[in-house]
């Protein structure tokens, strides 16, 4: 699937039209079943919702890759950020296979310098990711604008100005759809300035071993030499065959990254969080 950059419409109210919002862990996101109904009504040029409904499947390889659901490992990774005190301040971040975009939104809240969102399906970016980012930015703008005028003994830091109000936060974001190798090519050959990512976040993207080579090469080409990847996954995906340990073996064979499983969650089907860095990083 060819890569495409999605521009943020000037009229932000259009993005949120007919959307019903929910909240989890203080993050807002669109109600997926309402989006699905609207897509069945014609808002889905790719037709992924009707295909997903008719095939009773959350994955149709090469057609629809699961972005209409928020998968549980996303919340594992968000919890891990606060447990491990992962810092996003002034970092450039990629939310790879973003779906709802909650990982990238969490990085934005952590004052990341730039956050880019990528999903296989353009419908997911337009109908889910973009609305979620916009509504969380509006919320952050209101929050930052209302209660931040307490007197402090220190002079304000370098960039307190309107750093978190709506337009500023959104100017930090870019949105892409398409297959990983195509998006990688688009970024690396673009005439827009591009710097490699300090942090790449990805959740539930190692379910299909057929994609490991493309995923690995994308991480290797887009990550800064001293950058880090945080990857959340189930230990095994029944019916598709992938999983964290199989991907770990793949990484070892390629000998480009050092990887370690930094957290294991043993409730129900085992889930893990992996951290990856280049072997030759400082």
KOLTORVEX-353369 format. One record per residue (C-alpha): residue in one letter; x negated, y negated, z negated; residue number from 1. Coordinates in pm, 1 decimal. Each point is the difference from the previous one (the first is absolute). Example, Ala and Ser with C-alpha at 12.3 -4.5 7.8 and 13.67 -1.06 7.14 Angstrom:
# KOLTORVEX-353369
<r rest="A" px="-1230.0" py="450.0" pz="-780.0" nr="1"/>
<r rest="S" px="-137.0" py="-344.0" pz="66.0" nr="2"/>
//
This chain:
# KOLTORVEX-353369
<r rest="X" px="0.0" py="0.0" pz="0.0" nr="1"/>
<r rest="X" px="-146.3" py="-333.8" pz="110.8" nr="2"/>
<r rest="X" px="-96.2" py="-252.8" pz="-266.5" nr="3"/>
<r rest="X" px="187.3" py="-323.6" pz="-43.7" nr="4"/>
<r rest="X" px="-34.5" py="-294.3" pz="-236.9" nr="5"/>
<r rest="X" px="328.2" py="-123.3" pz="-146.8" nr="6"/>
<r rest="X" px="21.1" py="-374.7" pz="-52.5" nr="7"/>
<r rest="X" px="178.4" py="-139.2" pz="-303.3" nr="8"/>
<r rest="X" px="313.0" py="-183.4" pz="124.0" nr="9"/>
<r rest="X" px="16.1" py="-366.9" pz="-90.6" nr="10"/>
<r rest="X" px="353.1" py="38.2" pz="-130.6" nr="11"/>
<r rest="X" px="-56.3" py="227.5" pz="-297.7" nr="12"/>
<r rest="X" px="371.6" py="21.3" pz="-78.6" nr="13"/>
<r rest="X" px="42.1" py="199.3" pz="325.8" nr="14"/>
<r rest="X" px="-228.5" py="272.8" pz="-138.2" nr="15"/>
<r rest="X" px="216.2" py="38.5" pz="-310.1" nr="16"/>
<r rest="X" px="335.5" py="-15.0" pz="178.9" nr="17"/>
<r rest="X" px="232.1" py="286.7" pz="-101.8" nr="18"/>
<r rest="X" px="-266.8" py="151.1" pz="-225.2" nr="19"/>
<r rest="X" px="91.7" py="141.0" pz="-341.5" nr="20"/>
<r rest="X" px="-289.9" py="-21.1" pz="-245.8" nr="21"/>
<r rest="X" px="-94.6" py="230.5" pz="-287.0" nr="22"/>
<r rest="X" px="-271.3" py="-35.2" pz="-262.2" nr="23"/>
<r rest="X" px="-246.1" py="248.6" pz="-144.2" nr="24"/>
<r rest="X" px="-297.7" py="-85.1" pz="-225.2" nr="25"/>
<r rest="X" px="75.5" py="-368.9" pz="67.4" nr="26"/>
<r rest="X" px="-44.6" py="57.2" pz="377.3" nr="27"/>
<r rest="X" px="290.8" py="-75.7" pz="233.4" nr="28"/>
<r rest="X" px="74.9" py="220.3" pz="298.2" nr="29"/>
<r rest="X" px="282.8" py="40.3" pz="247.3" nr="30"/>
<r rest="X" px="257.4" py="271.3" pz="-56.2" nr="31"/>
<r rest="X" px="-96.5" py="262.2" pz="258.3" nr="32"/>
<r rest="X" px="347.7" py="146.6" pz="52.0" nr="33"/>
<r rest="X" px="136.1" py="-344.2" pz="96.3" nr="34"/>
<r rest="X" px="-290.9" py="-39.4" pz="247.4" nr="35"/>
<r rest="X" px="78.1" py="343.7" pz="143.0" nr="36"/>
<r rest="X" px="365.9" py="-93.7" pz="53.3" nr="37"/>
<r rest="X" px="-101.1" py="-323.4" pz="175.1" nr="38"/>
<r rest="X" px="-248.0" py="191.1" pz="216.2" nr="39"/>
<r rest="X" px="267.5" py="248.1" pz="103.2" nr="40"/>
<r rest="X" px="200.1" py="-308.9" pz="95.3" nr="41"/>
<r rest="X" px="-265.3" py="-107.0" pz="249.6" nr="42"/>
<r rest="X" px="-276.9" py="-176.5" pz="-197.4" nr="43"/>
<r rest="X" px="-247.5" py="279.3" pz="78.6" nr="44"/>
<r rest="X" px="-153.1" py="-28.7" pz="348.0" nr="45"/>
<r rest="X" px="-212.5" py="311.6" pz="-58.1" nr="46"/>
<r rest="X" px="303.3" py="208.3" pz="-95.2" nr="47"/>
<r rest="X" px="-192.6" py="159.1" pz="-287.2" nr="48"/>
<r rest="X" px="292.4" py="-5.9" pz="-242.9" nr="49"/>
<r rest="X" px="239.7" py="187.3" pz="227.4" nr="50"/>
<r rest="X" px="-276.4" py="250.3" pz="84.8" nr="51"/>
<r rest="X" px="-83.4" py="47.5" pz="-368.7" nr="52"/>
<r rest="X" px="368.7" py="43.3" pz="-91.4" nr="53"/>
<r rest="X" px="76.6" py="239.8" pz="285.8" nr="54"/>
<r rest="X" px="-306.1" py="216.6" pz="-69.7" nr="55"/>
<r rest="X" px="47.3" py="-15.8" pz="-381.6" nr="56"/>
<r rest="X" px="-368.9" py="-81.1" pz="-28.5" nr="57"/>
<r rest="X" px="-214.9" py="-269.8" pz="-160.8" nr="58"/>
<r rest="X" px="-282.0" py="79.4" pz="242.1" nr="59"/>
<r rest="X" px="10.3" py="36.1" pz="376.0" nr="60"/>
<r rest="X" px="-366.7" py="8.6" pz="109.3" nr="61"/>
<r rest="X" px="-76.8" py="-266.6" pz="257.9" nr="62"/>
<r rest="X" px="348.8" py="-152.9" pz="-37.1" nr="63"/>
<r rest="X" px="67.3" py="-84.5" pz="-364.3" nr="64"/>
<r rest="X" px="-252.2" py="33.5" pz="-282.7" nr="65"/>
<r rest="X" px="202.9" py="-43.3" pz="-317.2" nr="66"/>
<r rest="X" px="-1.8" py="-378.5" pz="-49.9" nr="67"/>
<r rest="X" px="372.2" py="-23.0" pz="-82.2" nr="68"/>
<r rest="X" px="-57.1" py="156.6" pz="-342.8" nr="69"/>
<r rest="X" px="-208.6" py="-106.6" pz="-299.0" nr="70"/>
<r rest="X" px="-199.6" py="310.9" pz="-86.8" nr="71"/>
<r rest="X" px="-84.3" py="70.9" pz="-363.9" nr="72"/>
<r rest="X" px="-380.3" py="-21.3" pz="33.2" nr="73"/>
<r rest="X" px="41.5" py="-373.1" pz="71.4" nr="74"/>
<r rest="X" px="106.1" py="-50.8" pz="-361.4" nr="75"/>
<r rest="X" px="-286.2" py="223.3" pz="-122.6" nr="76"/>
<r rest="X" px="-245.0" py="-232.0" pz="174.1" nr="77"/>
<r rest="X" px="165.6" py="-318.2" pz="-132.8" nr="78"/>
<r rest="X" px="-20.0" py="144.1" pz="-353.6" nr="79"/>
<r rest="X" px="-365.4" py="88.4" pz="55.7" nr="80"/>
<r rest="X" px="-86.3" py="-359.2" pz="101.9" nr="81"/>
<r rest="X" px="103.1" py="-127.1" pz="-342.5" nr="82"/>
<r rest="X" px="-142.7" py="298.8" pz="-194.8" nr="83"/>
<r rest="X" px="-339.2" py="-29.5" pz="169.6" nr="84"/>
<r rest="X" px="17.8" py="-381.2" pz="10.5" nr="85"/>
<r rest="X" px="-66.7" py="-9.1" pz="375.0" nr="86"/>
<r rest="X" px="-78.2" py="-357.6" pz="102.5" nr="87"/>
<r rest="X" px="135.5" py="-146.6" pz="325.2" nr="88"/>
<r rest="X" px="-100.2" py="-364.3" pz="-57.4" nr="89"/>
<r rest="X" px="-148.8" py="-149.3" pz="320.8" nr="90"/>
<r rest="X" px="-9.3" py="344.1" pz="168.7" nr="91"/>
<r rest="X" px="112.3" py="80.8" pz="354.2" nr="92"/>
<r rest="X" px="241.7" py="292.7" pz="-18.7" nr="93"/>
<r rest="X" px="163.8" py="237.4" pz="249.4" nr="94"/>
<r rest="X" px="319.2" py="189.0" pz="-91.4" nr="95"/>
<r rest="X" px="-31.4" py="288.5" pz="247.9" nr="96"/>
<r rest="X" px="317.2" py="192.1" pz="82.3" nr="97"/>
<r rest="X" px="172.5" py="-264.0" pz="-210.4" nr="98"/>
<r rest="X" px="370.3" py="88.8" pz="30.4" nr="99"/>
<r rest="X" px="167.9" py="-228.6" pz="-254.7" nr="100"/>
<r rest="X" px="-331.3" py="-181.8" pz="-53.9" nr="101"/>
<r rest="X" px="6.6" py="21.2" pz="-380.9" nr="102"/>
<r rest="X" px="-374.9" py="72.0" pz="-26.0" nr="103"/>
<r rest="X" px="-89.7" py="-306.5" pz="206.2" nr="104"/>
<r rest="X" px="251.5" py="-213.5" pz="-193.2" nr="105"/>
<r rest="X" px="-167.0" py="112.1" pz="-325.0" nr="106"/>
<r rest="X" px="-336.3" py="-109.6" pz="145.0" nr="107"/>
<r rest="X" px="151.4" py="-337.1" pz="97.5" nr="108"/>
<r rest="X" px="120.2" py="-42.0" pz="-357.1" nr="109"/>
<r rest="X" px="-353.3" py="77.3" pz="-112.4" nr="110"/>
<r rest="X" px="-111.2" py="-308.3" pz="198.3" nr="111"/>
<r rest="X" px="-154.2" py="179.6" pz="295.1" nr="112"/>
<r rest="X" px="-144.3" py="-234.5" pz="261.4" nr="113"/>
<r rest="X" px="164.2" py="180.5" pz="294.5" nr="114"/>
<r rest="X" px="235.7" py="295.8" pz="25.5" nr="115"/>
<r rest="X" px="75.7" py="179.9" pz="325.8" nr="116"/>
<r rest="X" px="284.1" py="250.7" pz="31.5" nr="117"/>
<r rest="X" px="11.0" py="285.5" pz="253.5" nr="118"/>
<r rest="X" px="270.0" py="256.3" pz="72.8" nr="119"/>
<r rest="X" px="45.0" py="238.2" pz="292.1" nr="120"/>
<r rest="X" px="350.5" py="-128.7" pz="75.5" nr="121"/>
<r rest="X" px="83.8" py="-356.5" pz="103.2" nr="122"/>
<r rest="X" px="353.3" py="42.0" pz="-141.0" nr="123"/>
<r rest="X" px="-151.4" py="65.3" pz="-345.0" nr="124"/>
<r rest="X" px="-211.6" py="-318.8" pz="19.0" nr="125"/>
<r rest="X" px="291.1" py="-218.8" pz="120.6" nr="126"/>
<r rest="X" px="282.1" py="139.1" pz="-212.5" nr="127"/>
<r rest="X" px="-180.4" py="103.5" pz="-319.9" nr="128"/>
<r rest="X" px="-360.5" py="-118.8" pz="-45.0" nr="129"/>
<r rest="X" px="46.0" py="-362.4" pz="109.8" nr="130"/>
<r rest="X" px="318.6" py="-57.0" pz="-205.9" nr="131"/>
<r rest="X" px="-166.5" py="156.4" pz="-306.8" nr="132"/>
<r rest="X" px="-309.1" py="-220.9" pz="28.6" nr="133"/>
<r rest="X" px="208.4" py="-313.9" pz="60.5" nr="134"/>
<r rest="X" px="234.9" py="56.3" pz="-293.9" nr="135"/>
<r rest="X" px="-287.9" py="75.2" pz="-240.1" nr="136"/>
<r rest="X" px="-186.8" py="-310.0" pz="119.0" nr="137"/>
<r rest="X" px="309.1" py="-216.3" pz="-54.3" nr="138"/>
<r rest="X" px="32.9" py="146.0" pz="-349.0" nr="139"/>
<r rest="X" px="-368.0" py="-60.3" pz="-73.8" nr="140"/>
<r rest="X" px="23.7" py="-355.5" pz="132.4" nr="141"/>
<r rest="X" px="291.6" py="-79.4" pz="-230.5" nr="142"/>
<r rest="X" px="-169.9" py="161.7" pz="-296.3" nr="143"/>
<r rest="X" px="-332.2" py="-173.6" pz="60.8" nr="144"/>
<r rest="X" px="173.4" py="-333.5" pz="61.0" nr="145"/>
<r rest="X" px="213.5" py="-2.9" pz="-312.2" nr="146"/>
<r rest="X" px="-194.9" py="90.2" pz="-308.1" nr="147"/>
<r rest="X" px="-357.0" py="-90.5" pz="78.4" nr="148"/>
<r rest="X" px="-19.9" py="-352.0" pz="-133.3" nr="149"/>
<r rest="X" px="-99.7" py="78.1" pz="-357.5" nr="150"/>
<r rest="X" px="-284.2" py="-214.9" pz="-126.3" nr="151"/>
<r rest="X" px="-335.8" py="173.3" pz="-9.1" nr="152"/>
<r rest="X" px="-324.8" py="-118.0" pz="-144.8" nr="153"/>
<r rest="X" px="-197.1" py="103.2" pz="308.3" nr="154"/>
<r rest="X" px="16.5" py="-182.8" pz="332.5" nr="155"/>
<r rest="X" px="192.8" py="196.7" pz="262.4" nr="156"/>
<r rest="X" px="-197.0" py="258.3" pz="196.1" nr="157"/>
<r rest="X" px="-104.3" py="-56.9" pz="360.8" nr="158"/>
<r rest="X" px="321.9" py="105.9" pz="172.0" nr="159"/>
<r rest="X" px="300.0" py="-39.8" pz="-226.7" nr="160"/>
<r rest="X" px="177.3" py="-243.4" pz="238.7" nr="161"/>
<r rest="X" px="282.3" py="186.2" pz="177.2" nr="162"/>
<r rest="X" px="-199.7" py="319.7" pz="26.6" nr="163"/>
<r rest="X" px="295.2" py="225.8" pz="-70.2" nr="164"/>
<r rest="X" px="289.4" py="-190.6" pz="149.5" nr="165"/>
<r rest="X" px="176.9" py="144.9" pz="296.2" nr="166"/>
<r rest="X" px="-172.4" py="-123.5" pz="316.5" nr="167"/>
<r rest="X" px="-349.0" py="44.9" pz="-146.7" nr="168"/>
<r rest="X" px="62.3" py="359.3" pz="-104.3" nr="169"/>
<r rest="X" px="147.5" py="90.6" pz="336.7" nr="170"/>
<r rest="X" px="-292.8" py="-151.6" pz="189.8" nr="171"/>
<r rest="X" px="-216.5" py="265.6" pz="-166.7" nr="172"/>
<r rest="X" px="199.8" py="278.4" pz="170.2" nr="173"/>
<r rest="X" px="-8.5" py="168.2" pz="339.5" nr="174"/>
<r rest="X" px="223.7" py="284.4" pz="115.4" nr="175"/>
<r rest="X" px="-76.8" py="275.7" pz="252.6" nr="176"/>
<r rest="X" px="182.4" py="298.9" pz="140.3" nr="177"/>
<r rest="X" px="-137.3" py="284.4" pz="209.1" nr="178"/>
<r rest="X" px="-221.9" py="302.8" pz="-23.5" nr="179"/>
<r rest="X" px="-313.7" py="-36.9" pz="-216.6" nr="180"/>
<r rest="X" px="-257.1" py="18.3" pz="280.1" nr="181"/>
<r rest="X" px="195.3" py="-257.6" pz="202.4" nr="182"/>
<r rest="X" px="30.8" py="-240.1" pz="-295.5" nr="183"/>
<r rest="X" px="-370.8" py="42.7" pz="-71.1" nr="184"/>
<r rest="X" px="-81.0" py="-90.8" pz="360.5" nr="185"/>
<r rest="X" px="234.3" py="-300.2" pz="-10.4" nr="186"/>
<r rest="X" px="-168.1" py="-135.2" pz="-314.8" nr="187"/>
<r rest="X" px="-357.8" py="60.2" pz="112.8" nr="188"/>
<r rest="X" px="50.9" py="-143.8" pz="350.3" nr="189"/>
<r rest="X" px="226.8" py="-290.2" pz="-98.3" nr="190"/>
<r rest="X" px="-104.6" py="-358.1" pz="63.3" nr="191"/>
<r rest="X" px="133.9" py="-85.9" pz="-346.2" nr="192"/>
<r rest="X" px="-275.4" py="6.2" pz="-264.5" nr="193"/>
<r rest="X" px="-11.9" py="337.4" pz="-171.6" nr="194"/>
<r rest="X" px="-202.7" py="102.8" pz="-302.4" nr="195"/>
<r rest="X" px="-7.5" py="358.0" pz="-121.4" nr="196"/>
<r rest="X" px="209.0" py="90.1" pz="-303.1" nr="197"/>
<r rest="X" px="-129.5" py="0.5" pz="-357.3" nr="198"/>
<r rest="X" px="284.3" py="233.1" pz="-98.9" nr="199"/>
<r rest="X" px="216.1" py="239.7" pz="203.4" nr="200"/>
<r rest="X" px="310.1" py="136.4" pz="-173.6" nr="201"/>
<r rest="X" px="188.3" py="298.9" pz="136.2" nr="202"/>
<r rest="X" px="262.8" py="234.0" pz="-141.1" nr="203"/>
<r rest="X" px="133.6" py="332.3" pz="128.9" nr="204"/>
<r rest="X" px="-187.0" py="-23.6" pz="330.8" nr="205"/>
<r rest="X" px="-191.1" py="332.4" pz="-14.2" nr="206"/>
<r rest="X" px="301.8" py="228.7" pz="42.9" nr="207"/>
<r rest="X" px="-94.4" py="104.3" pz="355.3" nr="208"/>
<r rest="X" px="-351.7" py="139.3" pz="65.9" nr="209"/>
<r rest="X" px="38.0" py="-94.9" pz="369.4" nr="210"/>
<r rest="X" px="-38.9" py="-365.6" pz="-105.9" nr="211"/>
<r rest="X" px="-311.8" py="40.5" pz="-218.1" nr="212"/>
<r rest="X" px="-251.8" py="-87.4" pz="267.9" nr="213"/>
<r rest="X" px="179.9" py="-322.6" pz="100.0" nr="214"/>
<r rest="X" px="57.3" py="-97.9" pz="-363.4" nr="215"/>
<r rest="X" px="-363.5" py="65.1" pz="-92.7" nr="216"/>
<r rest="X" px="-132.1" py="-199.2" pz="299.1" nr="217"/>
<r rest="X" px="237.8" py="-287.5" pz="-74.6" nr="218"/>
<r rest="X" px="-120.8" py="-19.3" pz="-360.5" nr="219"/>
<r rest="X" px="-363.7" py="25.7" pz="112.0" nr="220"/>
<r rest="X" px="32.8" py="-278.3" pz="259.8" nr="221"/>
<r rest="X" px="216.8" py="-245.2" pz="-195.4" nr="222"/>
<r rest="X" px="-146.1" py="26.7" pz="-352.4" nr="223"/>
<r rest="X" px="-272.9" py="-241.0" pz="-105.7" nr="224"/>
<r rest="X" px="-331.1" py="174.1" pz="-76.4" nr="225"/>
<r rest="X" px="53.1" py="-57.3" pz="-373.0" nr="226"/>
<r rest="X" px="378.0" py="43.6" pz="15.0" nr="227"/>
<r rest="X" px="225.6" py="254.2" pz="-170.5" nr="228"/>
<r rest="X" px="291.8" py="213.1" pz="110.8" nr="229"/>
<r rest="X" px="272.1" py="98.5" pz="-247.6" nr="230"/>
<r rest="X" px="203.0" py="290.6" pz="135.0" nr="231"/>
<r rest="X" px="299.5" py="161.8" pz="-172.5" nr="232"/>
<r rest="X" px="125.4" py="340.2" pz="109.4" nr="233"/>
<r rest="X" px="172.3" py="319.1" pz="-105.1" nr="234"/>
<r rest="X" px="-231.7" py="298.1" pz="-43.0" nr="235"/>
<r rest="X" px="187.1" py="180.3" pz="279.2" nr="236"/>
<r rest="X" px="272.7" py="-83.6" pz="252.6" nr="237"/>
<r rest="X" px="210.3" py="305.0" pz="66.6" nr="238"/>
<r rest="X" px="109.6" py="41.0" pz="359.5" nr="239"/>
<r rest="X" px="-264.9" py="-238.5" pz="136.1" nr="240"/>
<r rest="X" px="-307.1" py="160.1" pz="-155.3" nr="241"/>
<r rest="X" px="-203.5" py="-298.9" pz="-115.1" nr="242"/>
<r rest="X" px="-90.1" py="-121.4" pz="-347.0" nr="243"/>
<r rest="X" px="-264.6" py="-170.6" pz="-208.7" nr="244"/>
<r rest="X" px="-238.6" py="296.2" pz="-35.1" nr="245"/>
<r rest="X" px="6.3" py="77.0" pz="371.2" nr="246"/>
<r rest="X" px="-76.6" py="-365.9" pz="76.3" nr="247"/>
<r rest="X" px="-277.2" py="7.3" pz="-260.4" nr="248"/>
<r rest="X" px="-159.7" py="293.9" pz="186.3" nr="249"/>
<r rest="X" px="33.1" py="-192.1" pz="327.0" nr="250"/>
<r rest="X" px="-178.6" py="-301.6" pz="-154.0" nr="251"/>
<r rest="X" px="-283.3" py="219.1" pz="-128.7" nr="252"/>
<r rest="X" px="-51.0" py="153.2" pz="345.6" nr="253"/>
<r rest="X" px="-20.2" py="-343.2" pz="163.6" nr="254"/>
<r rest="X" px="-258.2" py="-114.3" pz="-259.9" nr="255"/>
<r rest="X" px="82.5" py="-372.3" pz="38.0" nr="256"/>
<r rest="X" px="188.1" py="-64.5" pz="-324.9" nr="257"/>
<r rest="X" px="-50.8" py="88.6" pz="-362.2" nr="258"/>
<r rest="X" px="336.0" py="93.6" pz="-152.0" nr="259"/>
<r rest="X" px="122.1" py="72.5" pz="-351.0" nr="260"/>
<r rest="X" px="340.3" py="86.3" pz="-142.1" nr="261"/>
<r rest="X" px="46.3" py="-263.0" pz="-270.2" nr="262"/>
<r rest="X" px="343.0" py="102.6" pz="-125.9" nr="263"/>
<r rest="X" px="218.0" py="311.7" pz="11.8" nr="264"/>
<r rest="X" px="371.0" py="-3.2" pz="-80.6" nr="265"/>
<r rest="X" px="130.6" py="344.9" pz="-90.2" nr="266"/>
<r rest="X" px="374.2" py="-70.0" pz="-22.2" nr="267"/>
<r rest="X" px="176.0" py="222.6" pz="253.1" nr="268"/>
<r rest="X" px="-204.6" py="37.5" pz="315.9" nr="269"/>
<r rest="X" px="-353.4" py="-114.4" pz="-82.0" nr="270"/>
<r rest="X" px="-91.4" py="-347.9" pz="125.4" nr="271"/>
<r rest="X" px="-342.5" py="-164.0" pz="11.5" nr="272"/>
<r rest="X" px="-174.8" py="-329.3" pz="50.5" nr="273"/>
<r rest="X" px="-328.8" py="-1.9" pz="187.2" nr="274"/>
<r rest="X" px="-260.4" py="-273.9" pz="22.4" nr="275"/>
<r rest="X" px="-231.1" py="-13.7" pz="302.2" nr="276"/>
<r rest="X" px="-316.6" py="-202.5" pz="65.2" nr="277"/>
<r rest="X" px="-267.4" py="24.5" pz="267.8" nr="278"/>
<r rest="X" px="-285.4" py="232.8" pz="-94.2" nr="279"/>
<r rest="X" px="-253.2" py="-270.5" pz="77.9" nr="280"/>
<r rest="X" px="187.3" py="-278.9" pz="-186.4" nr="281"/>
<r rest="X" px="-181.9" py="-189.1" pz="-272.1" nr="282"/>
//
